[in-house]
Amino acid sequence: MQSAMYYLSTGAVFAVLIVLLMGLWVMTRGRSPNLSQKLMRWRVGLQFAAIVMIVAYVYVKQHM
């Protein structure tokens, strides 16, 4: 269980990184501002999910 949660939280952090880089790339290229805003909103949601997963992982690790 711990290793699955570890890999899920790591994957969530990498997903945040990928969406962040995509949003920055779109913003610096001056392309669609709506797409940049949408990617940044996705980033915020993924950050929340990543934080929840990390906290759950730490909780499970301490209680096992």
C-alpha positions in Angstrom: 0.0 0.0 0.0 2.8 2.4 0.9 4.6 1.9 -2.4 1.4 2.4 -4.4 0.7 5.6 -2.6 4.4 6.7 -3.1 4.2 6.2 -6.8 0.8 7.9 -7.1 2.0 10.9 -5.2 5.2 11.0 -7.3 3.1 10.8 -10.5 0.9 13.6 -9.3 3.9 15.8 -8.7 5.2 15.1 -12.2 1.8 15.8 -13.6 1.8 19.2 -11.9 5.3 19.9 -13.4 4.2 18.9 -16.9 1.1 21.1 -16.8 3.1 24.0 -15.3 5.7 23.8 -18.1 3.0 23.5 -20.8 1.2 26.6 -19.4 4.4 28.6 -19.2 5.3 27.5 -22.8 1.9 28.6 -24.1 2.1 31.9 -22.2 5.6 32.7 -23.4 4.8 32.0 -27.0 1.9 34.4 -26.9 -0.6 31.9 -28.1 -4.2 31.5 -26.8 -4.5 33.3 -23.4 -7.6 31.1 -22.8 -5.5 27.9 -23.1 -2.9 29.3 -20.8 -5.6 30.1 -18.2 -7.1 26.7 -18.6 -3.7 25.0 -18.0 -3.0 27.1 -15.0 -6.4 26.1 -13.5 -5.6 22.5 -14.2 -2.3 23.1 -12.4 -4.0 24.4 -9.3 -6.3 21.4 -9.2 -3.5 18.9 -9.7 -1.5 20.7 -7.0 -4.4 20.2 -4.6 -4.6 16.5 -5.5 -0.9 16.0 -5.2 -0.9 17.6 -1.7 -3.8 15.4 -0.6 -1.9 12.3 -1.9 1.3 13.3 -0.1 -0.5 14.0 3.2 -2.3 10.6 2.9 1.0 8.9 2.1 2.7 10.4 5.2 -0.3 9.5 7.4 -0.3 5.9 6.2 3.4 5.6 6.6 3.3 6.9 10.2 0.4 4.6 11.2 1.8 1.4 9.7 
